[in-house]
Amino acid sequence: MKSGSLVRVVWAMGFLLPVAIAAAPGEATACGTAVYREIDSNAALVAKAESALGQGKYAQAAVKAVQAFPALKIVKPGTLPLADRALRILALASTRTDGGITAGAMTSKTAADRAANLEWSIDTLRKLSAKKLYNPTYQTDLGEALAHVAAHHDEALKVLGGLADKDLLTSAEGYAALARLRAEKGDANARLAAVKRCEAMTKRPKICDVPTA
């Protein structure tokens, strides 16, 4: 099994493995080993993608996520837990580059491409958040993505501001996004408070550089 695609994994787990188990013991063991080796390989790629995302290597994160699931952009949230992790990585990589990601079916050659990438990121993170209801990490991710599109700023401020009021914002990027939104509203004190929380949560303070206006 050479492809790391979601379709191949699902078929392997849902079809090949049961057939193999019904076959001779030696054949079942061999097939089962191949299936789990494929899953382990994908899990390793997703782990590397998460690490790259945390280090700010967004292009690398996106590429690794798509290597694990080549059809990732059209995978529906909730299909597989590992695919959900990969979707989150790709959506955040797209968000943090303002849609400037080229990986798999995602391209960023034009402004329209980048805008479409951001809207895909918002839609994906919204669906992931709905699957993980009341999970502040997923809500923070969604708020961060919303903050990158002017038409969604009011919703972003409601989501991020509400989490911050309860001390539930889970990422420095979320606080940076909140700081930008508060600066946009002219609230200098609230902006500064968000910047300070951002700086306290990251080893990359540059992401917390938010102009006062």
Backbone torsions as a table, in degrees:
resi	resn	phi	psi	omega
1	MET	NA	106.9	-173.6
2	LYS	-94.9	-32.3	-176.5
3	SER	-80.2	143.5	176.5
4	GLY	-99.3	19.8	-172.7
5	SER	-71.6	156.0	178.1
6	LEU	-59.3	-40.7	-177.8
7	VAL	-60.2	-43.7	-179.1
8	ARG	-64.9	-40.5	179.6
9	VAL	-64.3	-45.9	-178.8
10	VAL	-62.3	-43.9	178.8
11	TRP	-64.2	-38.7	-179.5
12	ALA	-63.6	-44.6	-177.3
13	MET	-74.5	-39.7	-172.8
14	GLY	-88.7	-18.3	-174.9
15	PHE	-128.5	-55.4	-174.5
16	LEU	-64.8	-42.7	-176.9
17	LEU	-63.5	-47.1	177.3
18	PRO	-60.3	-39.5	178.9
19	VAL	-63.8	-41.0	-179.1
20	ALA	-65.2	-39.4	-179.5
21	ILE	-64.2	-33.1	179.4
22	ALA	-76.4	-15.3	-179.3
23	ALA	-83.9	-168.1	179.3
24	ALA	-62.5	148.7	-176.4
25	PRO	-54.1	-41.7	-179.2
26	GLY	-63.8	-41.6	179.9
27	GLU	-67.5	-40.2	-179.5
28	ALA	-62.6	-41.7	179.9
29	THR	-63.6	-41.6	-178.4
30	ALA	-65.6	-44.8	-179.0
31	CYS	-66.5	-44.5	179.6
32	GLY	-60.2	-39.0	178.0
33	THR	-62.9	-41.3	179.4
34	ALA	-63.8	-40.9	179.9
35	VAL	-62.7	-49.7	-176.7
36	TYR	-70.0	-28.6	175.2
37	ARG	-65.4	-40.1	178.3
38	GLU	-64.0	-44.5	179.4
39	ILE	-63.6	-42.8	177.9
40	ASP	-61.1	-39.6	179.3
41	SER	-63.2	-44.0	178.6
42	ASN	-64.9	-40.6	179.2
43	ALA	-62.9	-38.3	178.7
44	ALA	-66.0	-39.6	178.3
45	LEU	-64.5	-42.0	179.9
46	VAL	-66.3	-38.7	177.4
47	ALA	-62.5	-40.9	177.6
48	LYS	-65.9	-37.4	178.3
49	ALA	-64.2	-41.5	178.3
50	GLU	-63.7	-40.4	178.5
51	SER	-63.9	-44.2	179.1
52	ALA	-63.0	-40.1	178.2
53	LEU	-60.8	-44.1	-179.7
54	GLY	-64.9	-24.9	179.2
55	GLN	-91.9	1.5	-179.8
56	GLY	80.9	13.8	178.2
57	LYS	-93.9	75.8	-168.1
58	TYR	-70.1	-39.9	178.6
59	ALA	-62.6	-43.8	179.2
60	GLN	-64.1	-41.6	178.7
61	ALA	-59.7	-44.8	-179.1
62	ALA	-64.2	-43.1	-179.3
63	VAL	-62.9	-44.1	179.9
64	LYS	-64.4	-40.6	179.1
65	ALA	-62.4	-41.4	-179.7
66	VAL	-73.8	-29.8	174.4
67	GLN	-62.1	-37.0	178.3
68	ALA	-68.9	-40.1	-178.7
69	PHE	-136.0	89.4	-175.8
70	PRO	-55.9	-30.1	178.9
71	ALA	-96.6	28.0	-169.3
72	LEU	-56.5	-39.3	-174.0
73	LYS	-62.3	-23.1	-179.0
74	ILE	-107.3	5.9	176.6
75	VAL	-74.0	135.7	179.3
76	LYS	-83.4	132.3	175.5
77	PRO	-54.6	138.5	-179.3
78	GLY	96.7	-4.9	-179.5
79	THR	-68.5	-50.2	178.6
80	LEU	-145.8	140.8	178.1
81	PRO	-56.1	-41.2	-179.4
82	LEU	-67.7	-38.5	176.9
83	ALA	-65.4	-35.7	177.3
84	ASP	-62.4	-39.9	176.8
85	ARG	-62.3	-42.6	179.7
86	ALA	-66.6	-39.6	177.4
87	LEU	-61.1	-44.1	179.5
88	ARG	-60.5	-43.1	-179.6
89	ILE	-61.9	-49.0	-178.4
90	LEU	-63.5	-40.9	-179.9
91	ALA	-65.4	-40.9	179.5
92	LEU	-72.5	-35.9	176.4
93	ALA	-62.0	-41.4	177.1
94	SER	-64.9	-44.7	179.9
95	THR	-59.3	-47.8	-173.2
96	ARG	-76.4	-5.3	173.1
97	THR	-114.3	15.1	-176.8
98	ASP	52.5	42.8	177.3
99	GLY	84.4	3.2	-174.0
100	GLY	-85.3	51.1	-179.2
101	ILE	-117.1	134.4	172.3
102	THR	-121.8	109.1	-178.9
103	ALA	-161.1	129.2	-179.1
104	GLY	60.1	-126.3	-179.7
105	ALA	-83.2	0.9	-177.9
106	MET	-97.1	125.1	177.9
107	THR	-125.5	160.8	-176.2
108	SER	-139.7	34.1	-175.9
109	LYS	-68.3	-35.3	-175.4
110	THR	-120.9	166.7	176.7
111	ALA	-61.1	-36.1	178.8
112	ALA	-65.2	-39.6	176.9
113	ASP	-60.7	-46.0	-176.9
114	ARG	-67.0	-38.6	177.3
115	ALA	-64.4	-40.6	178.8
116	ALA	-65.3	-37.9	178.3
117	ASN	-62.8	-42.0	179.1
118	LEU	-65.2	-41.0	179.0
119	GLU	-66.9	-36.6	175.5
120	TRP	-63.4	-41.4	179.7
121	SER	-61.3	-45.2	179.1
122	ILE	-61.6	-47.7	-179.0
123	ASP	-61.2	-43.0	-179.2
124	THR	-65.6	-46.6	-179.1
125	LEU	-68.9	-30.2	176.3
126	ARG	-66.0	-42.0	180.0
127	LYS	-70.0	-39.3	176.8
128	LEU	-63.9	-40.1	178.5
129	SER	-63.8	-37.8	179.0
130	ALA	-66.9	-33.0	177.7
131	LYS	-72.0	-27.9	-178.9
132	LYS	-114.0	60.9	-172.9
133	LEU	-55.8	134.0	179.0
134	TYR	67.3	18.5	176.5
135	ASN	-91.3	112.9	-174.6
136	PRO	-64.3	-26.6	177.9
137	THR	-64.2	-47.7	-179.6
138	TYR	-70.2	-33.7	176.5
139	GLN	-67.5	-38.8	176.5
140	THR	-62.6	-44.5	178.3
141	ASP	-57.4	-46.5	-179.2
142	LEU	-62.8	-46.2	179.5
143	GLY	-60.0	-40.4	178.4
144	GLU	-61.3	-45.1	179.9
145	ALA	-64.9	-43.5	178.8
146	LEU	-58.3	-35.9	-177.3
147	ALA	-68.1	-12.8	-179.3
148	HIS	-90.1	-0.7	178.9
149	VAL	-127.3	119.2	-173.4
150	ALA	-53.7	-37.9	-177.5
151	ALA	-66.0	-16.5	-178.0
152	HIS	-108.7	10.9	-174.4
153	HIS	-62.2	-38.5	-179.2
154	ASP	-63.7	-43.1	178.6
155	GLU	-66.9	-39.5	179.6
156	ALA	-60.7	-43.7	-179.8
157	LEU	-64.6	-37.2	178.5
158	LYS	-65.8	-44.2	-178.0
159	VAL	-68.5	-53.1	-175.9
160	LEU	-69.9	-41.1	179.2
161	GLY	-63.1	-40.8	178.8
162	GLY	-63.8	-40.2	177.6
163	LEU	-67.7	-42.0	-179.0
164	ALA	-63.7	-38.7	179.3
165	ASP	-61.2	-27.5	179.5
166	LYS	-100.3	6.6	-177.5
167	ASP	57.7	44.6	-177.2
168	LEU	-117.7	3.1	176.1
169	LEU	-66.8	132.2	-169.4
170	THR	-108.3	0.9	-178.7
171	SER	-140.9	151.7	174.9
172	ALA	-62.6	-37.5	179.3
173	GLU	-63.5	-34.0	176.6
174	GLY	-64.9	-42.3	177.1
175	TYR	-67.8	-35.8	177.3
176	ALA	-63.6	-42.8	177.9
177	ALA	-63.0	-41.5	178.4
178	LEU	-64.6	-39.3	178.2
179	ALA	-61.0	-41.8	178.5
180	ARG	-64.1	-41.1	-179.8
181	LEU	-66.3	-39.2	179.1
182	ARG	-71.2	-34.2	174.7
183	ALA	-64.3	-39.2	178.7
184	GLU	-61.1	-32.9	179.4
185	LYS	-85.1	-4.0	179.3
186	GLY	81.1	16.4	-179.1
187	ASP	-94.4	87.6	-173.8
188	ALA	-64.1	-41.2	-178.2
189	ASN	-66.7	-42.6	179.5
190	ALA	-67.6	-36.4	176.3
191	ARG	-61.2	-47.3	-178.5
192	LEU	-62.1	-40.5	179.4
193	ALA	-62.2	-41.0	179.7
194	ALA	-68.5	-38.1	178.1
195	VAL	-62.2	-44.5	179.7
196	LYS	-62.5	-40.1	177.5
197	ARG	-66.9	-38.0	176.6
198	CYS	-59.4	-49.4	-178.2
199	GLU	-61.7	-32.8	-179.3
200	ALA	-73.6	-15.7	-174.4
201	MET	-106.3	1.5	-173.9
202	THR	-136.9	154.3	172.1
203	LYS	-97.7	3.8	177.8
204	ARG	-121.3	74.3	-173.9
205	PRO	-59.2	-16.9	-179.3
206	LYS	-60.1	-30.4	-179.0
207	ILE	-68.3	-14.6	-178.8
208	CYS	-93.3	1.6	178.8
209	ASP	-71.8	101.6	-178.2
210	VAL	-123.4	117.9	179.2
211	PRO	-57.5	154.7	-178.0
212	THR	-73.3	-19.2	-180.0
213	ALA	-134.1	NA	NA
